[in-house]
Amino acid sequence: MRKLDFAPEGTNLPRRVKSESSTFYRYFPISRRDKNWGLYITTAGEARITPHSTYPPFGHPKGYAFDWQHGRILDGFALIYISSGRGKFESKPDFSAHLEPGHAFLLFPKIWHRYAPDPETGWHEHWIGFDGEIARRWLRHKLFSSKSPVVKISAEDTVLATFSRMIQSIRANRPALQQILAGATDNLMGLLYSAQQAQPAQDAQNTNAIESAIARIQNEFASNLNMKLLARELGVSYSWFRHTFTAHTGLSPHQYLLEFRLVRARNLLAESEFSIKEIATQTGFEDEFYFSRLFRQKLNLSPTQWRNRSRHHL
């Protein structure tokens, strides 16, 4: 494992006095309802670590407390966000990274790790620990990987606002608190995944190319869009365009166009009196029969059946 260029403060420093304004955290009991929800919260909190303070602070329960020398292994997941200061993170088998403001890192079940702020800067950390079938599903489908646990999130205002709302809900002990926190955690993980998928774009100019492509498709879906020509107009190679577009949306450019056309077609079927042929034409399908075949393939209903069912439910 590569060694980083600074080491944590030794444990012989004076114990840091916990301040309600600088440190707040909770650990939660888990009910059957929480587990049935699919995503449950084990811990949440934030801490402002002043320069040259002992880290981690004292007071965390067994299973969560750790020291730099021995590190730690969790049974569940945790997401930590650094909003100020800098530090380092290491995990097995051989990952290491410098941490700066805007970095988030994900801790995985049964994966050894350790992290600490730079003694010269300290840091402000925010965290949420969680587990459940939904989180395990993310792992099974390789949406997140312990091989790349650190991501820079640009949506700082949104992340901090989400953590702030979580802390407010915990302090107020709101009804169904676990479910409120689970929703916020899902939102944070969506932001993390978005930032992770944006990384292949490498720079803002290329990210803008994907955003421009999505806008073109949404505005010109009924026209005969050629994706290779669109990539050329945006000043990028088609292979890069296809790969990065798929990373951003989960669909290739052509698949995204088809799905967007089908969404528009479903709205027209439900809300208009246009014929199937007219709807096919208005949504960019030159062939009414291809449109009907694709519609049935995707939705297991013909356009007419979809129209009848949607109107029956209105």
N, C-alpha and C positions, 0 to 999 in steps of 0.2 A: 504494500500500500504506500503510495507516495506521501512523503511527509510535507506538511505545509510550513510556511515560514514564520509561524508564531505559535506559541504554546499557551494553554490556559493557565490562569492564576493557580497557584498552589493552594492546597486546602488549609494551610497554616494562617491564612488571612483571617481577620476578624469576621465573625458572622454578620451578614448583612441584615439590618433591621427591616422587616417587612412593613411596607406602608400601604394602607388601603388605596391610596391614590396611584401607586405605582405598580402594585401587584394584586391580581384578583384571579382566583381559580376555583373550580368545583370538580368533584368526582361524583359520578352518578350511579345509583343502584339501577339495575335493569329489570323491567317487568316483562311478563309474557306478551303484553300488548306491544311493548317496545320492540321485541324481537319479531313479532308478527308484522310489524310495520315494514320490516325489511332493512331498515337502517336505524341504528341506535347510537347514542352518544355516551362515551365513557368518561370524558373529561373535556373541559374547555377553560380558557383563561387567557390572560395577557400579563406580561411582566416587563418593566423597564429596568434593565440591568445597567447600573452605573459603572463607569470605568473602574477597574481594579477591584471588582467585587468577586466574592466567591461564587462559582457557578458549577452546577445548578444551585439555586437557593435551597435552603433547608425547608422541610415541611411537607414535601410530597410523599405519598404513601409508598410502601414496598411494592415493587413491580413497576413503578414509574420513576422513582429516584434513581440516579446513576452518578458516577464520577467519570472523568475523562479517561483514567487509566483502564477501567474495566468496561466502559461502554454500557450498552443495554440491549435487551431483546424484548419486544412487546408481543403480546398475544394478538393484538388488533392493529388498526391503522391509526395514523395521526398525520395531520397537515399542519405545518408550522410556517408562518409568514413573518418575514423580517421587514419592518417598516422604517427602521433607522439603525445606524451602526453597521458594523461588519463583523464577520466571523468565519467559521469553517465548519464543514460537515464531512464525515467519513462513514462509509458503510462497507460491509463485506459483499463480494470478495475483494474488490480493489478499487472502489469508487472514492474520490475525494474532490472537494470543490470549495472555492472561496465564496462566501456569501456576502451580498450587498443589499441595500434597500431595494425592495421590489422582488427579491428572491423568495420563492416558496419551495419547501421540500417535503416530500411525502415519505413517511415511515411505513414499512410493510411488516406484516406478521412474520415472526420467526427470523427476521433479518437483523443481524447485529449492526449497531450504529452508534455514533457519538457526535456531538456538536457542541460548540461553545463560541461565545463572542470574543472578539479581539480585546484583550485587557485594556488597550489604549482608548477604545471607543465605547465599549459596552454595546448594547443594542436594545431595541424594543421588539419583543416577540409576541406573536398572537398564535394560539393553537386551538385545535379541535381534535379530540380523539374519538374514533368511531369504529363500528364493525357492523356485521349483519349480512344477510344474503345479497343485498344489492351491491355492497362493497366487494364481496367475494366474487360476484358475477363480473364486475369490472376487471378483477384480476384474472379470472378464467378466460375472458375474452381478450386479454392482453391490451386493454385500453390504457393501462398504466404499467410501468415496468420498474423494478428495483434497479435495473441497469442504468436508468436515467431519471433519478428521483428529484433533481433540482431543476426548477423552471423559473424564468423571469416573467412575472405577470405585469403587464403595462396598465391594467385597469385598477390602479391603486385606490382611487376614490371609492370604487364599488366594493373592493375587498375590505377596506377599512370600515365602510358603512355597514357591511354585512356583519363583521366581527362586533362592531359597536351595538347593533341591534340584538345580537346573540347575548352579549353581556347584560344589556338592559333587561332582556327577557328572563335571564337567570336570576338577576337581582330581584326582579318582581315576582319570581316563582310562578309564572303564568300557568294556567291550566294546560294540560297536554304539552308540557314544556319539551319533552323529548321529541314530539312530532314537529314542533316549531323549529327546534335545533336541527332536526334531520333535514327539513326543507332548506334551511340556510346552508347546511353542509353540502347538500346536493348542488346548490347554486355555486358555492366555492369550488367544488370539484369540476363543475362545468367550465368555470373561468380558467382553472388549471389546465383542463383538457384543451380548451381553445388556445391558450398560450403555447401549450406543447405542440399542437398541430400547426401553429403558425411558424414554428422554428425553421422548417425547411425553406421558408421564403427568404431567410437570411437578412433582408433589409427592408426598410419601409417602402422603397420604390417598387420592389417585387410584390410586397403585400398589397399595395395599391392596385397592382395589375389584377390580382384575383378579385378584389372588391369591385373593380371596374367591370370585370367579366361577369360577375354575378348580377350587377345592375343592368348590363346589356341584355343578359338572358331574360331577366324579369321584365324588362321594358319591350323587348323585341321577340318574345317567345313565339309569336304567330308568324314571324318571317322565316325565311329559309336560312337560318344561321349555320355557317360553316365554322366549326371549332378550330380547325387549323388556320383558317384565314383570320379568325378572331385573335388567336395567339400572335400571329404575325402583326396585326394592327396594334396589339398591346406591346410589341417589342420584345417578346420572349419566345423561346423555342417551344414547340408543341409538346415535346417530351417533359420539359420542366413544367409547363402549364398544366398538363394532364395530372402529373404526379402531385403538384402542390394544390391544385383545385380539389383533388380527391382527399388530400390531407385536411383541407379546410372544411369540406362539406360532408365527407363520407360517401360521396357519389362522384363518378367521373363527369366531366362537362356534359357529355351527351345524355347520360342518365339523369343528371340534374334538370336538363332541358325537358326531357320526357316527363319527369315527375311534376315539374312546374306546369306543363301543359295539361296534365291530367287533373291537377288541383283546380285549374281554371275551368276545365271541362265539367268537373263535378259541380262547381258553383253554378255554371250556366244551366246544367241539367235540372238543378233544384230550383232555380230562381227565374228561369226564362221559358218562353214558349218556342224557342228555336228548335228546328228539326235536328235529328242526329247528324245529318249531313252538314247543316249550317254550323253546328257546334264544332264538328271536326275541322271545318275550314277556318273558323274563327280562332281556333287554338293551335293552328299550324300543322294539322294533319291533312295532307292532300288527298289521302285515300280514306273514305268513310269506313271501308271494311277493315283496313289495318287499324284504324282508331278503335273500332268495336272489338276487334280481336285482342288488342293490347289492353284495353279497358277491362275485359273479362279476365285476362291473364293476371292482371294486377289486383283486381278487386273481387274476383269470383262472382261477378254480376255483370250482365250486359248493361249498356247505357240506359236502355229503357227500364230495366228492372231497378237500376239505381234511382232513376227519376221517380218511379212509382213508390219505391220504399221511402225516399227522402220526403216526398210530399205527404205520405201517409203519417209520418212522424211529426210533421209540422202542426 
